[in-house]
């Protein structure tokens, strides 16, 4: 035995050392490795992610701009693809038809084409055919600044000497170009130019020009997506500033830009010869990188220090006070008496766990014994209370019987004796304390019938039972104390009304006793239920305590009362079918 004990002792390893070793291996080493790796790779990862995010943002901005460009192009396409309109603009009509065709077809088609884009556009058709009448607006400064939606017909002779007009006519019929012509640059416009052909002869008959303000194409871009102090602008095909115009920028923005201090991201637009350029300050990214690096190093160092101290502290605490035991005791304190410690091993905790489990089992047994004893005590108190009530009730009833006999009221005498016999037959019930709701209702009906005979039908009663609830279980004598309380303390008028309702609500049975009597103050209710400094109403409080002892603290009695209006008592029971139908 001594050799076995010595061998067991040699294998004994204190839990403090086990925990300390596991913490050092499983926590500190991974933190050091991960921290070092994060410190070395965070700069490249963050910078690459930042560039990727910026590239995605600029790409989305360019796509939004291209969508607006395509939307404006619909106006020129509507004019170019209308073959009937092309024939009329070529002059294929009789002189007497000119006015009708112009007003009923040409102008409505041009107006419809100018309405297609979401942006306000100026649609101008330059025609080689002078037989078509001109329709145009005066190009005042107010009109050009406002950017109104307009459509015009002008003769090509007005601009045939302009280089831009001759160059545009050299385009292929299926091609078009965007450029700033005439007053476009001054008032912030850009125009889409496209040749207009006769579909029968494929000859050039003119030029389509759709002018739109630059701000309608490029404004509304989310600069905030690129970060603070970022710059975003659009360059034309020659590298010049297209939008926003430098003259419209503030002094700070017009300053010379040193692009070495910025990350430059470019995205070309598809149809328009322009490039979206975004400049994001390098300092903001570097500052972010520095913050991340500093935070990574700080968190790693703090984690190492904290976890090391925590490992030492927790290992000591576990060896001295056994956190598992504390948690179990805490649960034990909160009422979880079935809590047990499961532990396998050869150290101090194994002995304490075994002792705790033995103690918990013993305590559970003692609590069960005390609970049963208290329940039996309450039942005995009920029997004593009932024994006290019955002689008083019986004496009053016999007095009423004697009075009826003297007065010769044989029918009432027979009725009260029959109800009294029924009442005592039901209340005895072979001494059992759990009966069906049906039997409880029969008891209270007999009790009320006797009282109504005594008081000459001045007790107005109503008993409403939800079908199906009669077969459920209840503690005996839960209704009579409340009805008796109404008759003794609430009755002040010539008549008294008592309403009894029994129904199932979800997983509970609710018995409600309501009256229109005197009512009670809240202090009186607290005293009855034992919540105040003074305690009264022993019989009612006994009902509440017996229900809680039988079924748990979630069930019991609730009293609501208004002085001068009456009282409502709710008795809440669990839904439990009665095993024996005879009970």
C-alpha positions in Angstrom: 0.0 0.0 0.0 2.8 2.4 0.9 4.5 1.8 -2.5 1.2 2.4 -4.4 0.6 5.6 -2.4 4.1 6.8 -3.1 3.6 6.1 -6.9 0.3 8.0 -6.9 2.0 10.9 -5.1 4.8 11.1 -7.6 2.2 11.4 -10.5 0.4 14.3 -8.7 0.7 17.5 -10.7 -0.8 20.7 -9.2 -3.3 22.3 -11.4 -1.6 25.7 -11.2 1.4 24.4 -13.2 -0.9 22.7 -15.7 -2.8 26.0 -16.4 0.3 28.1 -16.5 2.0 25.8 -19.0 -1.1 25.6 -21.2 -1.5 29.4 -21.2 2.1 30.0 -22.1 2.0 27.6 -25.0 -1.5 28.2 -26.4 -1.7 32.0 -25.9 1.6 33.7 -25.6 3.5 32.0 -28.4 0.7 32.5 -31.0 0.4 36.1 -30.0 4.1 36.7 -30.5 4.1 35.0 -33.9 0.9 36.6 -35.2 2.0 40.0 -33.9 5.3 39.8 -35.7 3.8 38.7 -38.9 1.1 41.4 -38.8 3.7 44.1 -38.1 5.8 43.0 -41.2 2.9 42.6 -43.6 0.4 45.2 -42.6 2.0 48.0 -44.6 1.9 46.2 -47.9 -1.5 44.8 -47.3 -3.1 48.0 -46.3 -1.5 50.0 -49.1 -2.6 47.4 -51.7 -6.1 47.3 -50.3 -6.3 51.0 -50.3 -5.2 51.2 -53.9 -7.7 48.5 -54.9 -10.5 50.3 -53.1 -9.6 53.6 -54.7 -9.4 51.9 -58.1 -12.9 50.4 -57.6 -14.2 53.8 -56.5 -12.8 55.6 -59.5 -14.0 52.9 -61.8 -17.5 53.3 -60.4 -17.3 57.1 -60.8 -16.2 56.7 -64.4 -19.0 54.2 -65.1 -21.5 56.7 -63.7 -20.1 59.4 -66.0 -20.2 57.1 -69.0 -23.8 56.3 -68.2 -24.7 60.0 -68.4 -22.7 60.3 -71.7 -24.6 57.4 -73.2 -27.9 58.9 -72.0 -27.1 62.1 -73.9 -26.1 60.1 -77.0 -29.7 58.7 -77.2 -30.8 62.1 -78.4 -28.5 62.2 -81.5 -29.2 58.5 -82.2 -33.0 59.2 -82.3 -32.5 61.8 -85.0 -29.9 59.8 -87.0 -31.9 56.5 -87.0 -35.2 58.1 -88.1 -35.3 57.3 -91.9 -38.5 59.2 -92.5 -37.1 62.2 -90.8 -34.0 61.9 -93.0 -36.1 62.0 -96.1 -38.1 65.0 -95.0 -34.9 66.9 -94.0 -33.5 66.1 -97.5 -36.4 67.9 -99.0 -38.5 64.9 -100.2 -41.9 66.7 -100.1 -43.9 69.1 -102.2 -43.8 72.8 -101.6 -47.4 72.9 -100.4 -46.6 70.1 -97.9 -43.6 72.0 -96.3 -45.6 73.6 -93.5 -47.6 70.5 -92.6 -44.6 68.2 -92.6 -42.5 70.7 -90.6 -45.1 71.3 -87.9 -46.6 67.8 -87.7 -43.5 65.6 -88.1 -40.1 67.3 -88.1 -40.5 69.5 -85.1 -42.3 66.9 -82.9 -39.5 64.4 -83.7 -36.8 66.8 -82.8 -38.7 67.8 -79.6 -39.1 64.1 -78.6 -35.4 63.5 -79.2 -34.4 66.4 -77.0 -36.6 65.0 -74.2 -35.0 61.6 -74.2 -32.0 62.3 -71.9 -32.3 63.0 -68.3 -30.0 66.0 -68.7 -31.1 69.3 -70.3 -29.7 69.3 -73.8 -29.7 71.7 -76.8 -30.4 69.7 -80.0 -29.3 71.5 -83.2 -29.6 70.1 -86.7 -27.5 71.9 -89.4 -29.0 71.2 -92.8 -27.5 71.6 -96.3 -31.0 72.0 -97.8 -32.0 75.7 -97.5 -35.6 74.9 -98.4 -36.3 73.7 -94.8 -37.1 76.7 -92.6 -34.9 77.5 -89.7 -36.2 77.2 -86.1 -33.8 78.4 -83.4 -33.5 80.5 -80.2 -31.4 83.5 -79.4 -28.2 82.5 -77.7 -28.3 85.0 -74.9 -26.0 84.8 -71.9 -28.9 84.0 -69.6 -30.1 81.1 -71.8 -26.6 79.7 -72.1 -25.9 79.9 -68.4 -29.2 78.3 -67.5 -28.7 75.3 -69.8 -32.3 75.0 -71.0 -33.7 72.0 -73.0 -34.1 73.2 -76.6 -34.2 71.9 -80.2 -33.2 73.9 -83.3 -33.0 73.7 -87.1 -30.2 75.9 -88.7 -28.8 76.1 -92.2 -25.3 74.8 -92.6 -24.3 78.0 -94.4 -24.1 79.6 -90.9 -21.1 77.4 -89.9 -19.8 76.0 -93.1 -16.6 78.0 -92.8 -15.9 76.7 -89.3 -13.1 74.1 -89.1 -15.0 72.0 -86.6 -18.0 71.8 -89.0 -15.8 70.6 -91.9 -13.9 68.1 -89.7 -17.2 66.7 -88.4 -18.5 66.2 -91.9 -15.5 64.0 -92.6 -16.6 61.4 -90.0 -18.0 58.1 -91.1 -21.8 58.1 -91.0 -21.7 55.6 -88.1 -19.1 57.6 -86.1 -19.5 60.6 -83.8 -17.2 62.8 -81.7 -17.4 64.9 -78.6 -15.7 68.3 -78.6 -16.2 71.9 -77.5 -17.1 74.2 -80.3 -18.2 77.8 -80.6 -19.3 79.1 -77.2 -19.2 75.7 -75.5 -16.0 76.2 -73.6 -17.0 79.7 -72.4 -20.3 78.5 -70.9 -19.2 75.1 -69.8 -20.7 72.9 -72.6 -19.6 70.0 -74.6 -21.2 68.9 -77.9 -21.7 65.5 -79.5 -21.3 65.9 -83.3 -22.6 63.4 -85.8 -23.2 63.5 -89.6 -26.7 63.2 -90.9 -27.2 61.2 -94.1 -29.9 60.6 -96.6 -30.8 56.9 -96.4 -31.8 56.7 -100.0 -28.6 58.1 -101.5 -26.2 57.9 -98.5 -25.2 61.5 -99.1 -24.5 63.9 -96.3 -27.4 66.3 -95.7 -26.2 67.9 -92.5 -24.9 67.6 -89.0 -26.4 66.7 -85.7 -25.2 68.6 -82.6 -26.2 67.8 -79.1 -24.8 70.2 -76.5 -24.9 69.5 -72.8 -23.4 71.2 -69.8 -20.3 69.6 -68.4 -21.7 69.7 -64.9 -24.7 67.6 -66.0 -22.2 64.9 -67.1 -19.7 65.0 -64.4 -21.2 66.7 -61.4 -22.6 64.8 -58.4 -19.6 62.5 -58.1 -19.0 61.2 -54.6 -15.7 62.9 -53.7 -16.1 61.6 -50.1 -15.5 58.1 -51.3 -11.9 58.9 -52.0 -11.1 60.4 -48.5 -10.2 63.8 -47.2 -8.1 66.3 -49.3 -8.6 64.1 -52.4 -8.8 65.7 -55.8 -11.0 64.5 -58.7 -11.2 66.0 -62.1 -11.7 65.2 -65.8 -9.0 65.8 -68.5 -9.7 66.1 -72.2 -7.9 64.2 -74.9 -5.0 66.6 -74.9 -4.4 66.4 -71.2 -6.1 69.8 -70.4 -8.5 70.4 -67.6 -12.0 69.7 -68.9 -14.0 69.7 -65.6 -14.1 71.3 -63.2 -12.8 74.5 -64.8 -9.8 75.9 -63.0 -11.4 79.3 -62.8 -14.3 77.9 -60.8 -12.0 76.3 -58.2 -10.8 78.0 -55.0 -7.4 79.5 -54.5 -6.2 76.5 -52.5 -7.3 74.1 -55.2 -5.8 76.2 -58.0 -2.4 75.9 -56.3 0.3 73.8 -58.0 -0.1 70.1 -57.4 3.0 68.1 -56.7 1.8 64.6 -57.8 4.6 62.9 -55.9 2.6 63.6 -52.8 -0.5 61.9 -54.3 -1.5 58.5 -55.5 -2.8 59.0 -59.1 -5.5 56.8 -60.4 -6.9 57.2 -63.9 -9.9 55.8 -65.8 -10.6 56.5 -69.4 -14.2 57.1 -70.5 -15.4 55.1 -73.5 -17.1 57.3 -76.0 -15.9 60.8 -74.9 -12.2 61.6 -75.3 -11.7 62.3 -71.6 -10.0 60.7 -68.6 -11.1 60.7 -64.9 -8.2 61.4 -62.7 -8.2 61.0 -58.9 -5.4 62.2 -56.7 -5.4 60.8 -53.2 -2.9 62.2 -50.6 -0.1 59.8 -49.8 0.2 61.3 -46.4 -3.3 60.2 -45.4 -2.5 56.6 -46.4 0.9 56.7 -44.6 -0.7 58.1 -41.6 -3.3 55.3 -41.6 -0.5 52.8 -42.1 1.4 54.2 -39.2 -1.6 54.1 -36.9 -2.3 50.5 -37.9 1.3 49.5 -37.3 1.5 51.3 -34.0 -1.8 49.8 -32.9 -0.6 46.3 -33.9 2.6 46.6 -31.9 0.8 48.1 -28.9 -1.9 45.4 -28.9 0.6 42.6 -29.2 2.8 43.9 -26.4 -0.3 44.6 -24.2 -1.6 41.2 -25.0 1.6 39.5 -24.0 1.8 41.5 -20.7 -1.8 41.0 -19.8 -2.0 37.3 -20.7 1.2 36.6 -18.9 -0.1 38.2 -15.7 -3.5 36.6 -16.2 -1.9 33.2 -16.6 0.0 33.6 -13.3 -3.0 35.0 -11.5 -5.5 32.5 -12.8 -3.3 29.5 -12.2 -2.8 30.6 -8.5 -6.5 31.3 -8.1 -7.5 28.0 -9.5 -5.1 26.2 -7.2 -6.3 28.1 -4.1 -10.0 28.8 -4.5 -11.1 26.5 -7.4 -13.1 28.6 -9.8 -15.2 25.6 -10.7 -16.3 25.2 -7.1 -17.1 29.0 -6.9 -19.3 28.8 -10.0 -21.1 25.7 -8.7 -21.6 27.3 -5.3 -23.0 30.4 -7.0 -25.4 28.3 -9.0 -26.2 26.5 -5.7 -27.0 29.9 -4.1 -29.3 30.8 -6.9 -31.4 27.7 -6.4 -29.8 25.2 -8.8 -29.6 22.4 -6.2 -29.0 19.8 -8.9 -25.6 21.3 -9.9 -22.7 18.9 -9.7 -19.0 19.1 -10.6 -17.8 16.6 -13.1 -14.0 16.3 -13.0 -11.5 13.6 -13.9 -7.9 13.8 -12.8 -5.4 13.4 -9.9 -5.1 16.7 -8.2 -6.7 18.8 -5.4 -9.8 19.6 -7.4 -10.8 15.9 -7.6 -11.1 15.7 -3.8 -13.0 19.0 -3.5 -15.3 18.0 -6.4 -16.2 14.8 -4.7 -16.8 16.5 -1.4 -18.9 19.2 -3.1 -21.0 16.6 -4.9 -21.7 14.7 -1.6 -22.6 18.0 0.1 -24.9 19.0 -2.8 -26.7 15.6 -2.7 -27.2 15.8 1.1 -28.5 19.4 0.8 -30.9 18.4 -1.9 -32.2 15.6 0.2 -32.7 17.9 3.2 -34.4 20.6 1.1 -36.8 18.0 -0.3 -37.6 16.8 3.2 -38.2 20.3 4.4 -40.4 21.1 1.3 -42.5 18.1 1.9 -42.8 18.8 5.6 -43.9 22.4 4.8 -46.4 21.2 2.3 -47.9 18.7 4.8 -47.9 21.5 7.4 -49.9 23.8 5.1 -52.4 21.0 4.4 -52.7 20.4 8.1 -53.3 24.2 8.6 -56.0 24.0 6.0 -57.7 21.1 7.7 -57.6 23.0 11.0 -58.9 26.2 9.3 -61.6 24.2 7.6 -62.5 22.5 10.9 -62.8 26.0 12.4 -64.9 27.3 9.5 -67.3 24.4 9.2 -68.8 24.6 12.8 -69.4 28.3 12.4 -70.9 27.8 8.9 -72.9 24.7 10.2 -74.2 26.7 13.2 -75.4 29.5 11.1 -77.1 27.1 8.6 -78.8 25.2 11.4 -80.1 28.5 12.8 -81.6 29.3 9.4 -83.1 25.7 9.3 -84.7 26.2 12.7 -86.2 29.6 11.6 -87.6 28.1 8.4 -89.1 25.2 10.4 -90.9 27.6 12.7 -92.2 29.7 9.8 -93.3 26.5 8.0 -91.2 27.1 4.9 -91.0 23.4 4.1 -89.8 23.8 0.5 -86.9 26.0 1.5 -86.2 23.8 4.5 -85.9 20.8 2.2 -83.7 22.6 -0.3 -81.2 23.9 2.3 -80.9 20.5 4.0 -80.3 18.9 0.6 -77.6 21.5 -0.4 -76.0 21.2 3.1 -75.7 17.4 2.7 -74.2 17.8 -0.8 -71.8 20.4 0.5 -70.4 18.2 3.2 -70.3 15.1 1.0 -68.1 17.0 -1.5 -65.9 18.7 1.0 -65.0 15.5 2.8 -64.0 13.7 -0.5 -62.2 11.0 1.4 -59.7 13.5 2.8 -58.0 14.1 -0.6 -56.6 17.7 -1.2 -56.3 17.6 -5.0 -59.6 17.4 -6.7 -61.0 18.2 -10.2 -62.1 21.7 -11.1 -65.6 20.2 -11.6 -65.7 19.1 -7.9 -64.4 22.5 -6.8 -67.2 24.2 -8.8 -69.8 21.9 -7.3 -68.6 22.8 -3.8 -68.8 26.5 -4.4 -72.2 26.1 -6.1 -73.6 24.3 -3.0 -72.1 26.9 -0.7 -73.7 29.7 -2.7 -77.0 27.9 -2.9 -77.1 27.6 0.9 -76.2 31.3 1.3 -78.8 32.4 -1.3 -81.5 30.5 0.6 -80.4 32.2 3.9 -80.3 35.6 2.3 -83.5 35.3 0.2 -81.8 35.2 -3.2 -80.1 38.6 -2.7 -76.7 37.1 -3.9 -76.6 37.4 -7.7 -74.2 34.7 -8.9 -72.7 33.9 -12.4 -70.5 30.8 -12.9 -68.9 30.5 -16.4 -66.7 27.5 -17.1 -64.9 27.0 -20.3 -65.8 23.6 -21.7 -63.0 21.1 -21.2 -61.5 22.7 -18.1 -63.5 20.5 -15.7 -61.1 17.6 -15.9 -58.0 19.5 -14.8 -56.6 19.3 -11.3 -56.9 22.0 -8.6 -56.1 22.3 -4.9 -59.3 22.0 -2.8 -61.0 25.0 -1.3 -59.4 27.7 -3.6 -62.7 29.4 -4.3 -64.7 29.3 -1.0 -62.3 31.7 1.0 -62.8 34.4 -1.6 -66.6 34.0 -1.9 -66.8 34.0 1.9 -64.7 37.1 2.1 -67.1 38.9 -0.3 -70.1 38.0 1.8 -68.5 39.0 5.1 -66.5 42.1 4.1 -67.6 43.5 0.7 -71.4 43.4 0.9 -72.8 46.8 1.6 -75.9 47.2 -0.5 -79.2 45.3 -0.6 -77.7 42.9 -3.2 -74.3 41.7 -4.0 -73.1 40.3 -7.4 -70.4 37.6 -7.6 -69.1 36.4 -11.0 -66.9 33.3 -11.2 -65.1 32.5 -14.5 -62.8 29.5 -15.2 -60.9 29.3 -18.4 -57.7 28.0 -20.0 -55.1 30.6 -21.1 -52.2 29.0 -22.9 -50.5 26.6 -20.3 -52.5 27.9 -17.3 -55.9 27.6 -15.8 -57.2 31.0 -14.6 -60.1 31.2 -12.0 -61.5 34.7 -11.6 -63.8 35.8 -8.8 -65.2 39.3 -9.3 -67.7 41.3 -7.1 -69.2 44.7 -7.1 -68.7 45.3 -3.4 -66.8 47.8 -1.3 -63.4 47.1 -2.7 -60.0 47.4 -0.8 -57.1 49.7 -0.6 -53.7 48.4 -1.8 -52.4 48.4 1.8 -55.1 45.9 2.6 -54.3 43.7 -0.4 -50.6 43.7 0.7 -51.6 42.7 4.2 -53.7 39.9 2.9 -50.9 38.5 0.7 -48.3 39.0 3.4 -46.4 41.8 1.5 -47.2 44.5 4.1 -46.1 45.0 7.7 -49.5 43.9 9.0 -50.8 40.5 7.9 -54.6 39.7 7.8 -56.8 37.3 5.8 -55.2 34.0 6.8 -57.5 31.9 4.8 -56.8 33.7 1.5 -53.1 33.8 2.1 -53.2 30.1 2.9 -54.7 29.4 -0.6 -51.8 31.4 -2.3 -49.1 29.6 -0.3 -50.6 26.1 -0.9 -50.8 26.7 -4.6 -47.1 27.9 -4.7 -46.1 24.9 -2.6 -47.9 22.4 -4.9 -47.1 24.0 -8.3 -44.3 26.5 -7.9 -43.8 30.3 -7.4 -45.1 31.1 -10.9 -48.6 30.3 -9.8 -50.9 31.6 -7.1 -53.3 34.4 -6.3 -53.4 38.0 -7.6 -55.9 40.6 -6.2 -56.9 43.8 -8.0 -59.4 46.1 -6.3 -60.8 49.6 -6.5 -62.5 51.2 -3.5 -66.2 51.6 -4.1 -66.2 49.6 -7.4 -65.4 46.1 -6.3 -62.6 43.4 -6.4 -61.3 40.9 -8.9 -59.3 37.9 -7.7 -57.3 35.8 -10.2 -56.2 32.3 -9.2 -53.6 30.9 -11.6 -52.9 27.1 -11.8 -51.0 24.9 -14.2 -52.7 22.8 -16.7 -52.6 19.3 -15.2 -55.1 16.6 -16.1 -56.5 14.8 -13.0 -55.3 11.2 -13.0 -58.3 9.8 -11.2 -61.7 11.0 -12.5 -63.3 10.2 -9.1 -61.0 12.6 -7.2 
